[in-house]
Amino acid sequence: MIINSAHGPGGKSKRFELIRTWRDRIFFVGFLLAILIGVAGLAALLIDVLIDGLGFLNWKFLTNYASRKPLESGILAPMAGTVWVVGLTAIFTVPVGIGTAIYLEEFARKNRLTRLIELNISNLAGVPSVIYGLLGLAVFVQFLFNGSRNLTAGALTMTLLILPIVIIASQEAIKAVPSSYRDAAYAMGATRWQVVKTVVMPQAVPGMMSGIILALSRAVGESAPILIISSLVWVTFVPTSPDSKFTVLPLQIFTWVSQPQEDFRSIAAAGIIVLLLILLGMNAVAIWIRNKYQVRSE
């Protein structure tokens, strides 16, 4: 009596193994194609921006103010405004965001109120940026500063925008610290604050910095809240204090792109290059800080 091995237990297992192998290959190829399409699209955009903007990127462009004439227009005022806004936003956001995360994870009791606060923070992270712009206009510009559209109002508005991101990322970084580290510190007689300061924070800083990088990157590229708060597009002065009026690079780039002259589009491409350089510089500093603390904790 001859038994067909293809219909036996061994044949079924081989067939299932073959199906799994081909399924894995199909998914691998699909994921690889998705990555290649994304990278190719990004590379195409970068190449197009570099081709259009590198010819206009010079010292004159970096030191001139905005002008109605594209060949005389520069980016000094919005570049300075961007640095001011991002710097003030980081000053306002980082201590509050990290402090809130530490309190919620290490000191607050796990009850219904705490869960409600965490749920609201998660929901705030998905609110459209224009809503924060309207809120900032009503609370900071009209109420707090009596109608003054200054840098502090813009930075506080951007703080509201990115604060939930920083809090959530900081909470996840704190949760990732093994509980055995805390138990060992408590066993040696450390207080709760000493455990947080000397054990939890050094381990969580790398993860926190990743969230801060993403949050500040979003703050750099947002234009809708600043359009509502500042509403200035042709600024011919550099902000000198937190009370100064201002504009930022995304708003200036949007204004140049909307102009009918073709040269303004090349100027906008040069502005995009400057914005990318500022963003990469910020990320480089944050990554250096993250790696420094990561090496120290290890």
MIDOSE-1310 file (N, C-alpha, C; in nm, 2 decimals, decimal comma, always signed):
residues 298
miin	+0,09/-0,12/+0,00/+0,00/+0,00/+0,00/+0,09/+0,12/+0,00; +0,06/+0,22/-0,10/+0,15/+0,34/-0,11/+0,07/+0,46/-0,05; +0,14/+0,53/+0,03/+0,08/+0,65/+0,10/+0,13/+0,77/+0,03; +0,05/+0,86/-0,01/+0,10/+0,99/-0,08/+0,14/+1,08/+0,03
sahg	+0,27/+1,11/+0,03/+0,33/+1,19/+0,13/+0,28/+1,33/+0,13; +0,23/+1,38/+0,02/+0,18/+1,52/+0,01/+0,05/+1,54/+0,10; -0,02/+1,42/+0,12/-0,14/+1,43/+0,20/-0,12/+1,39/+0,34; +0,00/+1,35/+0,38/+0,02/+1,31/+0,51/+0,06/+1,42/+0,60
pggk	+0,08/+1,40/+0,73/+0,12/+1,50/+0,83/+0,24/+1,58/+0,79; +0,34/+1,51/+0,74/+0,46/+1,57/+0,69/+0,44/+1,67/+0,57; +0,35/+1,62/+0,48/+0,33/+1,70/+0,36/+0,25/+1,83/+0,40; +0,16/+1,82/+0,49/+0,09/+1,94/+0,54/+0,18/+2,04/+0,61
skrf	+0,27/+1,99/+0,69/+0,36/+2,08/+0,76/+0,45/+2,15/+0,66; +0,50/+2,08/+0,56/+0,58/+2,14/+0,45/+0,51/+2,24/+0,37; +0,38/+2,21/+0,34/+0,30/+2,31/+0,27/+0,28/+2,44/+0,35; +0,24/+2,42/+0,48/+0,22/+2,54/+0,56/+0,35/+2,62/+0,58
elir	+0,47/+2,55/+0,59/+0,59/+2,62/+0,60/+0,62/+2,70/+0,47; +0,59/+2,64/+0,36/+0,61/+2,71/+0,23/+0,52/+2,83/+0,22; +0,40/+2,82/+0,27/+0,30/+2,93/+0,27/+0,36/+3,04/+0,36; +0,40/+3,01/+0,48/+0,46/+3,11/+0,57/+0,58/+3,18/+0,51
twrd	+0,66/+3,10/+0,44/+0,79/+3,16/+0,38/+0,75/+3,26/+0,27; +0,66/+3,22/+0,19/+0,62/+3,32/+0,08/+0,54/+3,44/+0,14; +0,46/+3,41/+0,24/+0,39/+3,53/+0,31/+0,49/+3,62/+0,37; +0,60/+3,57/+0,44/+0,70/+3,66/+0,49/+0,77/+3,74/+0,38
riff	+0,80/+3,67/+0,27/+0,87/+3,74/+0,16/+0,78/+3,85/+0,10; +0,65/+3,82/+0,09/+0,56/+3,92/+0,03/+0,56/+4,04/+0,13; +0,54/+4,02/+0,26/+0,54/+4,13/+0,35/+0,67/+4,21/+0,35; +0,78/+4,14/+0,35/+0,91/+4,20/+0,35/+0,93/+4,29/+0,22
vgfl	+0,89/+4,24/+0,11/+0,90/+4,32/-0,02/+0,80/+4,44/-0,01; +0,68/+4,42/+0,05/+0,59/+4,53/+0,06/+0,64/+4,64/+0,15; +0,69/+4,60/+0,27/+0,75/+4,70/+0,36/+0,87/+4,77/+0,30; +0,95/+4,70/+0,23/+1,07/+4,76/+0,17/+1,03/+4,86/+0,06
lail	+0,93/+4,82/-0,02/+0,88/+4,92/-0,12/+0,82/+5,04/-0,06; +0,75/+5,03/+0,05/+0,69/+5,14/+0,12/+0,80/+5,24/+0,17; +0,91/+5,18/+0,23/+1,02/+5,26/+0,27/+1,09/+5,33/+0,15; +1,11/+5,26/+0,04/+1,18/+5,31/-0,07/+1,09/+5,42/-0,14
igva	+0,96/+5,41/-0,14/+0,87/+5,51/-0,20/+0,88/+5,64/-0,11; +0,87/+5,62/+0,02/+0,88/+5,73/+0,11/+1,02/+5,81/+0,10; +1,12/+5,73/+0,10/+1,26/+5,79/+0,09/+1,28/+5,86/-0,05; +1,23/+5,79/-0,15/+1,24/+5,85/-0,29/+1,16/+5,98/-0,30
glaa	+1,04/+5,98/-0,24/+0,96/+6,11/-0,24/+1,03/+6,22/-0,17; +1,08/+6,19/-0,05/+1,16/+6,29/+0,03/+1,28/+6,34/-0,05; +1,35/+6,24/-0,11/+1,47/+6,28/-0,18/+1,44/+6,37/-0,30; +1,33/+6,34/-0,37/+1,29/+6,42/-0,48/+1,25/+6,56/-0,44
llid	+1,18/+6,58/-0,33/+1,15/+6,71/-0,28/+1,28/+6,79/-0,24; +1,37/+6,72/-0,17/+1,49/+6,79/-0,13/+1,57/+6,83/-0,25; +1,58/+6,74/-0,35/+1,66/+6,78/-0,46/+1,60/+6,90/-0,54; +1,47/+6,90/-0,55/+1,40/+7,01/-0,61/+1,42/+7,14/-0,54
vlid	+1,41/+7,13/-0,40/+1,43/+7,25/-0,32/+1,58/+7,30/-0,34; +1,67/+7,21/-0,33/+1,81/+7,25/-0,34/+1,84/+7,31/-0,48; +1,79/+7,25/-0,59/+1,81/+7,31/-0,72/+1,75/+7,45/-0,73; +1,63/+7,47/-0,68/+1,57/+7,60/-0,69/+1,63/+7,71/-0,59
glgf	+1,68/+7,66/-0,48/+1,71/+7,76/-0,37/+1,86/+7,78/-0,35; +1,95/+7,69/-0,39/+2,09/+7,71/-0,36/+2,15/+7,83/-0,43; +2,10/+7,86/-0,55/+2,15/+7,98/-0,62/+2,12/+8,11/-0,55; +2,01/+8,12/-0,47/+1,98/+8,24/-0,40/+2,03/+8,24/-0,25
lnwk	+2,09/+8,13/-0,21/+2,13/+8,12/-0,07/+2,27/+8,18/-0,06; +2,28/+8,30/-0,01/+2,41/+8,37/+0,00/+2,41/+8,46/+0,13; +2,51/+8,53/+0,15/+2,52/+8,61/+0,27/+2,42/+8,73/+0,27; +2,40/+8,78/+0,15/+2,30/+8,89/+0,13/+2,16/+8,84/+0,17
fltn	+2,13/+8,72/+0,13/+2,00/+8,67/+0,16/+1,98/+8,65/+0,31; +2,09/+8,61/+0,38/+2,08/+8,59/+0,52/+2,08/+8,71/+0,60; +2,13/+8,82/+0,55/+2,14/+8,95/+0,63/+2,04/+9,06/+0,58; +1,97/+9,04/+0,48/+1,87/+9,14/+0,43/+1,73/+9,11/+0,49
yasr	+1,65/+9,22/+0,49/+1,51/+9,21/+0,54/+1,42/+9,17/+0,42; +1,30/+9,13/+0,45/+1,21/+9,10/+0,34/+1,18/+9,23/+0,26; +1,16/+9,21/+0,13/+1,14/+9,32/+0,03/+1,03/+9,28/-0,07; +0,97/+9,38/-0,13/+0,88/+9,35/-0,24/+0,95/+9,31/-0,37
kple	+1,08/+9,33/-0,37/+1,16/+9,29/-0,49/+1,23/+9,16/-0,45; +1,21/+9,05/-0,52/+1,26/+8,92/-0,48/+1,41/+8,92/-0,47; +1,48/+8,98/-0,57/+1,63/+8,98/-0,57/+1,69/+9,05/-0,45; +1,62/+9,14/-0,39/+1,67/+9,22/-0,27/+1,61/+9,17/-0,14
sgil	+1,53/+9,06/-0,15/+1,46/+9,01/-0,03/+1,56/+8,92/+0,05; +1,54/+8,93/+0,18/+1,63/+8,85/+0,27/+1,54/+8,78/+0,38; +1,61/+8,71/+0,47/+1,54/+8,63/+0,56/+1,59/+8,65/+0,71; +1,65/+8,77/+0,73/+1,71/+8,79/+0,86/+1,60/+8,80/+0,97
apma	+1,49/+8,88/+0,95/+1,39/+8,90/+1,05/+1,32/+8,77/+1,08; +1,27/+8,69/+0,99/+1,20/+8,57/+1,02/+1,29/+8,46/+1,08; +1,42/+8,46/+1,04/+1,51/+8,37/+1,10/+1,54/+8,40/+1,25; +1,55/+8,53/+1,28/+1,57/+8,57/+1,42/+1,44/+8,54/+1,50
gtvw	+1,33/+8,56/+1,44/+1,20/+8,54/+1,50/+1,18/+8,39/+1,53; +1,22/+8,30/+1,44/+1,21/+8,16/+1,46/+1,30/+8,12/+1,58; +1,42/+8,17/+1,58/+1,51/+8,13/+1,69/+1,46/+8,18/+1,83; +1,40/+8,30/+1,83/+1,34/+8,35/+1,95/+1,22/+8,26/+2,00
vvgl	+1,13/+8,24/+1,91/+1,01/+8,16/+1,94/+1,05/+8,02/+1,99; +1,14/+7,95/+1,92/+1,18/+7,82/+1,96/+1,25/+7,82/+2,09; +1,34/+7,92/+2,11/+1,41/+7,92/+2,24/+1,31/+7,95/+2,36; +1,22/+8,04/+2,34/+1,13/+8,07/+2,45/+1,03/+7,95/+2,47
taif	+0,99/+7,89/+2,36/+0,90/+7,77/+2,37/+0,97/+7,66/+2,45; +1,10/+7,64/+2,42/+1,17/+7,53/+2,50/+1,18/+7,57/+2,64; +1,21/+7,70/+2,68/+1,22/+7,74/+2,82/+1,09/+7,72/+2,89; +0,98/+7,75/+2,82/+0,84/+7,73/+2,89/+0,80/+7,58/+2,89
tvpv	+0,84/+7,50/+2,79/+0,78/+7,37/+2,77/+0,85/+7,26/+2,85; +0,99/+7,26/+2,84/+1,06/+7,15/+2,90/+1,05/+7,14/+3,05; +1,06/+7,24/+3,13/+1,04/+7,22/+3,27/+0,90/+7,18/+3,31; +0,80/+7,24/+3,25/+0,66/+7,21/+3,28/+0,63/+7,07/+3,23
gigt	+0,67/+7,03/+3,11/+0,64/+6,90/+3,06/+0,70/+6,79/+3,14; +0,83/+6,80/+3,17/+0,90/+6,70/+3,24/+0,85/+6,69/+3,39; +0,83/+6,81/+3,45/+0,78/+6,81/+3,58/+0,64/+6,75/+3,60; +0,55/+6,77/+3,50/+0,42/+6,71/+3,50/+0,43/+6,56/+3,48
aiyl	+0,52/+6,51/+3,39/+0,54/+6,37/+3,38/+0,59/+6,30/+3,50; +0,69/+6,36/+3,57/+0,74/+6,31/+3,69/+0,64/+6,30/+3,80; +0,56/+6,40/+3,81/+0,45/+6,40/+3,91/+0,35/+6,29/+3,89; +0,30/+6,28/+3,76/+0,20/+6,18/+3,73/+0,25/+6,04/+3,74
eefa	+0,38/+6,01/+3,71/+0,43/+5,88/+3,72/+0,49/+5,84/+3,85; +0,55/+5,93/+3,93/+0,62/+5,90/+4,05/+0,55/+5,94/+4,18; +0,47/+6,05/+4,17/+0,42/+6,10/+4,30/+0,26/+6,09/+4,31; +0,19/+6,11/+4,19/+0,05/+6,11/+4,20/-0,01/+5,98/+4,23
rknr	-0,12/+5,97/+4,30/-0,19/+5,85/+4,32/-0,26/+5,80/+4,20; -0,27/+5,67/+4,17/-0,33/+5,62/+4,06/-0,48/+5,60/+4,09; -0,56/+5,71/+4,06/-0,70/+5,71/+4,09/-0,77/+5,76/+3,96; -0,90/+5,78/+3,98/-0,98/+5,82/+3,86/-0,94/+5,96/+3,82
ltrl	-0,91/+6,05/+3,91/-0,87/+6,19/+3,87/-0,74/+6,18/+3,78; -0,64/+6,10/+3,83/-0,52/+6,09/+3,75/-0,54/+6,04/+3,61; -0,62/+5,93/+3,60/-0,66/+5,88/+3,47/-0,73/+5,98/+3,38; -0,82/+6,06/+3,44/-0,88/+6,16/+3,37/-0,79/+6,27/+3,31
ieln	-0,69/+6,31/+3,40/-0,59/+6,40/+3,35/-0,51/+6,35/+3,24; -0,46/+6,22/+3,25/-0,38/+6,16/+3,14/-0,46/+6,14/+3,02; -0,59/+6,11/+3,03/-0,68/+6,10/+2,91/-0,69/+6,24/+2,84; -0,71/+6,34/+2,91/-0,72/+6,48/+2,85/-0,59/+6,52/+2,79
isnl	-0,47/+6,49/+2,85/-0,34/+6,52/+2,79/-0,33/+6,45/+2,65; -0,37/+6,32/+2,65/-0,36/+6,25/+2,52/-0,45/+6,31/+2,42; -0,57/+6,35/+2,46/-0,66/+6,41/+2,36/-0,61/+6,55/+2,31; -0,54/+6,62/+2,40/-0,49/+6,75/+2,36/-0,38/+6,74/+2,26
agvp	-0,31/+6,63/+2,26/-0,21/+6,61/+2,16/-0,26/+6,60/+2,02; -0,39/+6,57/+2,00/-0,45/+6,56/+1,87/-0,53/+6,68/+1,82; -0,53/+6,78/+1,90/-0,61/+6,90/+1,87/-0,54/+6,98/+1,75; -0,62/+7,02/+1,65/-0,55/+7,09/+1,54/-0,48/+7,22/+1,59
sviy	-0,37/+7,25/+1,52/-0,29/+7,37/+1,57/-0,36/+7,50/+1,56; -0,45/+7,51/+1,46/-0,53/+7,64/+1,45/-0,61/+7,67/+1,57; -0,66/+7,57/+1,64/-0,74/+7,59/+1,76/-0,65/+7,65/+1,87; -0,53/+7,61/+1,88/-0,43/+7,67/+1,98/-0,40/+7,81/+1,94
gllg	-0,40/+7,84/+1,81/-0,38/+7,98/+1,77/-0,49/+8,07/+1,81; -0,61/+8,02/+1,79/-0,73/+8,10/+1,84/-0,73/+8,12/+1,99; -0,69/+8,01/+2,06/-0,69/+8,02/+2,21/-0,58/+8,11/+2,25; -0,46/+8,11/+2,18/-0,36/+8,20/+2,22/-0,39/+8,35/+2,19
lavf	-0,47/+8,37/+2,08/-0,51/+8,50/+2,05/-0,60/+8,56/+2,16; -0,69/+8,47/+2,21/-0,79/+8,52/+2,30/-0,73/+8,53/+2,44; -0,65/+8,44/+2,48/-0,60/+8,44/+2,62/-0,47/+8,52/+2,64; -0,37/+8,50/+2,55/-0,24/+8,56/+2,57/-0,24/+8,70/+2,50
vqfl	-0,28/+8,71/+2,38/-0,27/+8,84/+2,31/-0,37/+8,94/+2,37; -0,50/+8,90/+2,37/-0,60/+9,00/+2,41/-0,61/+9,02/+2,56; -0,61/+8,91/+2,63/-0,63/+8,92/+2,78/-0,50/+8,95/+2,86; -0,39/+8,87/+2,83/-0,27/+8,88/+2,91/-0,18/+9,00/+2,87
fngs	-0,17/+9,03/+2,74/-0,09/+9,14/+2,69/-0,16/+9,25/+2,63; -0,29/+9,26/+2,65/-0,37/+9,38/+2,61/-0,36/+9,41/+2,46; -0,36/+9,30/+2,38/-0,36/+9,32/+2,23/-0,22/+9,32/+2,17; -0,12/+9,31/+2,25/+0,02/+9,31/+2,20/+0,06/+9,17/+2,14
rnlt	+0,09/+9,17/+2,01/+0,12/+9,04/+1,94/+0,27/+9,03/+1,95; +0,32/+8,98/+2,06/+0,47/+8,98/+2,09/+0,52/+8,83/+2,09; +0,65/+8,82/+2,10/+0,71/+8,69/+2,10/+0,67/+8,60/+2,22; +0,65/+8,66/+2,33/+0,60/+8,58/+2,45/+0,47/+8,52/+2,42
agal	+0,38/+8,59/+2,36/+0,24/+8,54/+2,33/+0,26/+8,42/+2,23; +0,34/+8,44/+2,13/+0,37/+8,33/+2,03/+0,43/+8,21/+2,09; +0,53/+8,23/+2,18/+0,59/+8,12/+2,25/+0,50/+8,04/+2,34; +0,42/+8,12/+2,41/+0,32/+8,05/+2,50/+0,22/+7,97/+2,42
tmtl	+0,18/+8,02/+2,31/+0,09/+7,95/+2,22/+0,15/+7,82/+2,17; +0,27/+7,83/+2,13/+0,34/+7,71/+2,08/+0,37/+7,61/+2,20; +0,38/+7,66/+2,32/+0,40/+7,58/+2,44/+0,27/+7,49/+2,46; +0,15/+7,56/+2,44/+0,03/+7,48/+2,45/+0,02/+7,37/+2,35
lilp	+0,07/+7,40/+2,23/+0,07/+7,31/+2,12/+0,15/+7,18/+2,14; +0,27/+7,20/+2,19/+0,36/+7,09/+2,20/+0,38/+7,03/+2,34; +0,32/+7,09/+2,44/+0,33/+7,04/+2,58/+0,27/+6,90/+2,59; +0,16/+6,87/+2,54/+0,11/+6,73/+2,55/+0,21/+6,63/+2,50
ivii	+0,28/+6,66/+2,39/+0,37/+6,57/+2,33/+0,49/+6,54/+2,42; +0,54/+6,65/+2,48/+0,65/+6,64/+2,58/+0,61/+6,56/+2,70; +0,49/+6,58/+2,75/+0,44/+6,51/+2,87/+0,43/+6,36/+2,84; +0,37/+6,33/+2,73/+0,34/+6,18/+2,70/+0,48/+6,11/+2,67
asqe	+0,57/+6,18/+2,60/+0,70/+6,11/+2,57/+0,78/+6,10/+2,70; +0,77/+6,20/+2,79/+0,84/+6,19/+2,92/+0,78/+6,08/+3,01; +0,65/+6,06/+3,01/+0,59/+5,96/+3,08/+0,63/+5,82/+3,03; +0,64/+5,80/+2,90/+0,68/+5,67/+2,85/+0,83/+5,64/+2,88
aika	+0,91/+5,75/+2,88/+1,05/+5,73/+2,92/+1,06/+5,69/+3,06; +0,98/+5,75/+3,15/+0,99/+5,71/+3,29/+0,94/+5,57/+3,31; +0,83/+5,53/+3,24/+0,78/+5,40/+3,26/+0,88/+5,29/+3,21; +0,97/+5,33/+3,12/+1,06/+5,23/+3,06/+1,18/+5,20/+3,16
vpss	+1,19/+5,28/+3,27/+1,30/+5,26/+3,37/+1,25/+5,13/+3,45; +1,34/+5,03/+3,46/+1,30/+4,91/+3,53/+1,27/+4,94/+3,68; +1,16/+4,87/+3,73/+1,13/+4,89/+3,87/+1,23/+4,84/+3,96; +1,31/+4,75/+3,92/+1,42/+4,69/+4,01/+1,52/+4,80/+4,04
yrda	+1,54/+4,90/+3,96/+1,63/+5,01/+3,99/+1,57/+5,09/+4,11; +1,44/+5,12/+4,10/+1,38/+5,19/+4,21/+1,39/+5,11/+4,34; +1,36/+4,98/+4,33/+1,36/+4,89/+4,45/+1,50/+4,89/+4,52; +1,60/+4,88/+4,43/+1,74/+4,88/+4,49/+1,77/+5,01/+4,56
ayam	+1,73/+5,12/+4,50/+1,75/+5,25/+4,57/+1,68/+5,26/+4,70; +1,55/+5,22/+4,70/+1,47/+5,22/+4,82/+1,54/+5,13/+4,93; +1,59/+5,02/+4,89/+1,65/+4,93/+4,98/+1,77/+4,99/+5,05; +1,84/+5,08/+4,98/+1,96/+5,14/+5,03/+1,92/+5,27/+5,12
gatr	+1,79/+5,29/+5,13/+1,75/+5,40/+5,22/+1,72/+5,53/+5,15; +1,72/+5,54/+5,02/+1,70/+5,66/+4,95/+1,55/+5,70/+4,96; +1,53/+5,83/+4,96/+1,39/+5,89/+4,97/+1,33/+5,88/+4,82; +1,21/+5,91/+4,81/+1,14/+5,91/+4,68/+1,20/+6,01/+4,59
wqvv	+1,23/+6,13/+4,64/+1,29/+6,23/+4,55/+1,43/+6,19/+4,51; +1,51/+6,14/+4,60/+1,64/+6,09/+4,57/+1,64/+5,98/+4,46; +1,54/+5,89/+4,47/+1,53/+5,79/+4,37/+1,50/+5,85/+4,23; +1,41/+5,95/+4,23/+1,37/+6,01/+4,10/+1,49/+6,09/+4,05
ktvv	+1,56/+6,16/+4,13/+1,67/+6,25/+4,08/+1,79/+6,17/+4,04; +1,83/+6,07/+4,11/+1,96/+6,00/+4,09/+1,94/+5,87/+4,01; +1,82/+5,81/+4,01/+1,80/+5,68/+3,94/+1,71/+5,69/+3,82; +1,60/+5,75/+3,84/+1,50/+5,75/+3,73/+1,54/+5,85/+3,62
mpqa	+1,57/+5,97/+3,66/+1,59/+6,08/+3,56/+1,71/+6,05/+3,47; +1,83/+6,00/+3,52/+1,94/+5,97/+3,43/+1,90/+5,86/+3,33; +1,82/+5,77/+3,37/+1,78/+5,66/+3,28/+1,68/+5,71/+3,18; +1,59/+5,81/+3,22/+1,48/+5,85/+3,13/+1,52/+5,96/+3,04
vpgm	+1,63/+6,03/+3,06/+1,66/+6,15/+2,98/+1,67/+6,12/+2,83; +1,74/+6,01/+2,79/+1,74/+5,99/+2,65/+1,61/+5,98/+2,58; +1,51/+5,91/+2,64/+1,38/+5,90/+2,59/+1,31/+6,03/+2,59; +1,33/+6,11/+2,70/+1,27/+6,24/+2,71/+1,32/+6,33/+2,60
msgi	+1,45/+6,32/+2,57/+1,50/+6,41/+2,46/+1,45/+6,38/+2,33; +1,41/+6,25/+2,30/+1,35/+6,22/+2,18/+1,22/+6,28/+2,16; +1,14/+6,28/+2,27/+1,01/+6,35/+2,26/+1,02/+6,50/+2,25; +1,12/+6,56/+2,31/+1,15/+6,70/+2,30/+1,19/+6,74/+2,16
ilal	+1,27/+6,66/+2,10/+1,32/+6,68/+1,96/+1,19/+6,69/+1,87; +1,11/+6,59/+1,88/+0,99/+6,58/+1,79/+0,90/+6,70/+1,82; +0,88/+6,74/+1,95/+0,79/+6,85/+1,98/+0,85/+6,98/+1,93; +0,97/+7,01/+1,95/+1,03/+7,14/+1,90/+1,04/+7,14/+1,75
srav	+1,06/+7,02/+1,68/+1,05/+7,02/+1,54/+0,91/+7,06/+1,49; +0,81/+7,01/+1,55/+0,68/+7,05/+1,51/+0,66/+7,20/+1,54; +0,71/+7,26/+1,65/+0,70/+7,40/+1,67/+0,77/+7,48/+1,57; +0,88/+7,43/+1,52/+0,96/+7,51/+1,41/+0,88/+7,52/+1,28
gesa	+0,80/+7,41/+1,25/+0,74/+7,41/+1,12/+0,59/+7,46/+1,12; +0,54/+7,49/+1,24/+0,40/+7,53/+1,24/+0,38/+7,68/+1,20; +0,29/+7,70/+1,11/+0,26/+7,84/+1,07/+0,12/+7,89/+1,11; +0,02/+7,80/+1,12/-0,11/+7,84/+1,15/-0,13/+7,92/+1,28
pili	-0,07/+7,87/+1,39/-0,09/+7,95/+1,52/-0,01/+8,08/+1,51; +0,10/+8,09/+1,45/+0,18/+8,21/+1,44/+0,11/+8,31/+1,34; +0,05/+8,26/+1,24/-0,03/+8,35/+1,15/-0,14/+8,42/+1,23; -0,20/+8,35/+1,32/-0,31/+8,42/+1,40/-0,25/+8,51/+1,51
issl	-0,14/+8,47/+1,57/-0,08/+8,55/+1,67/+0,00/+8,67/+1,62; +0,08/+8,65/+1,52/+0,17/+8,75/+1,47/+0,10/+8,83/+1,36; +0,06/+8,76/+1,25/+0,00/+8,82/+1,13/+0,09/+8,92/+1,06; +0,22/+8,91/+1,08/+0,31/+9,00/+1,02/+0,39/+8,92/+0,91
vwvt	+0,41/+8,97/+0,79/+0,48/+8,89/+0,69/+0,59/+8,97/+0,63; +0,59/+9,11/+0,64/+0,70/+9,19/+0,59/+0,76/+9,27/+0,71; +0,85/+9,20/+0,78/+0,91/+9,26/+0,90/+1,05/+9,31/+0,86; +1,08/+9,43/+0,90/+1,21/+9,49/+0,86/+1,29/+9,53/+0,99
fvpt	+1,28/+9,44/+1,09/+1,36/+9,46/+1,21/+1,38/+9,33/+1,28; +1,48/+9,32/+1,36/+1,51/+9,20/+1,43/+1,46/+9,21/+1,58; +1,38/+9,11/+1,62/+1,33/+9,11/+1,76/+1,45/+9,12/+1,86; +1,43/+9,21/+1,96/+1,54/+9,24/+2,06/+1,50/+9,20/+2,20
spds	+1,37/+9,17/+2,22/+1,32/+9,13/+2,36/+1,20/+9,04/+2,34; +1,16/+8,97/+2,45/+1,04/+8,89/+2,44/+0,91/+8,97/+2,42; +0,92/+9,10/+2,43/+0,80/+9,19/+2,40/+0,80/+9,24/+2,26; +0,89/+9,20/+2,18/+0,90/+9,25/+2,04/+0,80/+9,18/+1,95
kftv	+0,76/+9,25/+1,84/+0,68/+9,19/+1,74/+0,77/+9,10/+1,65; +0,71/+9,01/+1,58/+0,80/+8,91/+1,51/+0,72/+8,85/+1,39; +0,80/+8,77/+1,31/+0,75/+8,68/+1,22/+0,84/+8,56/+1,22; +0,80/+8,45/+1,16/+0,88/+8,33/+1,16/+0,90/+8,28/+1,02
lplq	+0,99/+8,18/+1,00/+1,03/+8,13/+0,87/+0,91/+8,06/+0,80; +0,83/+7,97/+0,86/+0,72/+7,91/+0,78/+0,62/+8,02/+0,73; +0,60/+8,12/+0,81/+0,50/+8,22/+0,76/+0,56/+8,30/+0,65; +0,69/+8,33/+0,65/+0,75/+8,41/+0,55/+0,76/+8,33/+0,42
iftw	+0,79/+8,20/+0,43/+0,80/+8,11/+0,32/+0,66/+8,10/+0,25; +0,56/+8,08/+0,33/+0,42/+8,08/+0,28/+0,39/+8,21/+0,20; +0,43/+8,32/+0,25/+0,40/+8,45/+0,19/+0,48/+8,46/+0,05; +0,60/+8,41/+0,05/+0,68/+8,42/-0,08/+0,62/+8,33/-0,18
vsqp	+0,57/+8,21/-0,14/+0,52/+8,11/-0,24/+0,39/+8,17/-0,30; +0,31/+8,24/-0,22/+0,19/+8,30/-0,27/+0,20/+8,42/-0,36; +0,33/+8,47/-0,38/+0,35/+8,58/-0,47/+0,35/+8,54/-0,61; +0,31/+8,63/-0,70/+0,30/+8,59/-0,85/+0,43/+8,58/-0,92
qedf	+0,53/+8,65/-0,87/+0,66/+8,65/-0,94/+0,73/+8,51/-0,92; +0,79/+8,46/-1,02/+0,86/+8,33/-1,02/+0,98/+8,33/-0,93; +1,05/+8,44/-0,92/+1,17/+8,45/-0,84/+1,14/+8,43/-0,69; +1,02/+8,47/-0,65/+0,98/+8,45/-0,51/+0,97/+8,30/-0,47
rsia	+0,95/+8,22/-0,57/+0,94/+8,07/-0,54/+1,09/+8,02/-0,51; +1,18/+8,07/-0,59/+1,32/+8,04/-0,56/+1,37/+8,09/-0,42; +1,32/+8,21/-0,39/+1,35/+8,27/-0,26/+1,29/+8,18/-0,15; +1,17/+8,13/-0,17/+1,10/+8,05/-0,08/+1,18/+7,92/-0,06
aagi	+1,24/+7,86/-0,17/+1,32/+7,74/-0,16/+1,44/+7,76/-0,08; +1,50/+7,88/-0,10/+1,62/+7,91/-0,01/+1,58/+7,92/+0,13; +1,46/+7,98/+0,16/+1,42/+7,99/+0,30/+1,39/+7,85/+0,36; +1,34/+7,76/+0,27/+1,32/+7,62/+0,32/+1,45/+7,56/+0,36
ivll	+1,56/+7,58/+0,28/+1,69/+7,53/+0,31/+1,74/+7,58/+0,45; +1,72/+7,71/+0,47/+1,76/+7,77/+0,60/+1,68/+7,71/+0,71; +1,55/+7,69/+0,69/+1,47/+7,63/+0,80/+1,51/+7,48/+0,83; +1,55/+7,41/+0,72/+1,60/+7,27/+0,74/+1,73/+7,27/+0,82
lill	+1,82/+7,37/+0,79/+1,94/+7,38/+0,86/+1,92/+7,41/+1,01; +1,83/+7,50/+1,04/+1,80/+7,53/+1,18/+1,75/+7,41/+1,25; +1,66/+7,34/+1,18/+1,60/+7,22/+1,24/+1,70/+7,11/+1,26; +1,79/+7,09/+1,17/+1,90/+6,99/+1,18/+1,99/+7,03/+1,30
gmna	+2,02/+7,16/+1,31/+2,11/+7,21/+1,42/+2,05/+7,18/+1,55; +1,92/+7,21/+1,57/+1,85/+7,18/+1,69/+1,85/+7,03/+1,72; +1,82/+6,95/+1,62/+1,82/+6,81/+1,65/+1,96/+6,75/+1,68; +2,06/+6,81/+1,62/+2,20/+6,77/+1,65/+2,23/+6,80/+1,80
vaiw	+2,19/+6,91/+1,85/+2,22/+6,95/+1,99/+2,14/+6,85/+2,08; +2,01/+6,83/+2,05/+1,93/+6,74/+2,13/+1,99/+6,60/+2,13; +2,03/+6,55/+2,02/+2,08/+6,41/+2,01/+2,21/+6,40/+2,08; +2,29/+6,51/+2,08/+2,42/+6,51/+2,16/+2,39/+6,50/+2,31
irnk	+2,29/+6,58/+2,35/+2,25/+6,57/+2,50/+2,20/+6,43/+2,53; +2,12/+6,38/+2,44/+2,06/+6,24/+2,47/+2,17/+6,14/+2,48; +2,26/+6,14/+2,38/+2,37/+6,04/+2,38/+2,46/+6,06/+2,50; +2,48/+6,18/+2,54/+2,57/+6,21/+2,66/+2,51/+6,14/+2,78
yqvr	+2,38/+6,16/+2,81/+2,32/+6,11/+2,93/+2,30/+5,95/+2,91; +2,29/+5,91/+2,79/+2,27/+5,76/+2,77/+2,40/+5,69/+2,81; +2,52/+5,75/+2,76/+2,65/+5,69/+2,80/+2,67/+5,69/+2,95; +2,63/+5,81/+3,01/+2,66/+5,82/+3,15/+2,57/+5,72/+3,23
se	+2,45/+5,70/+3,19/+2,36/+5,61/+3,26/+2,41/+5,46/+3,25; +2,47/+5,43/+3,13/+2,52/+5,30/+3,11/+2,65/+5,27/+3,19
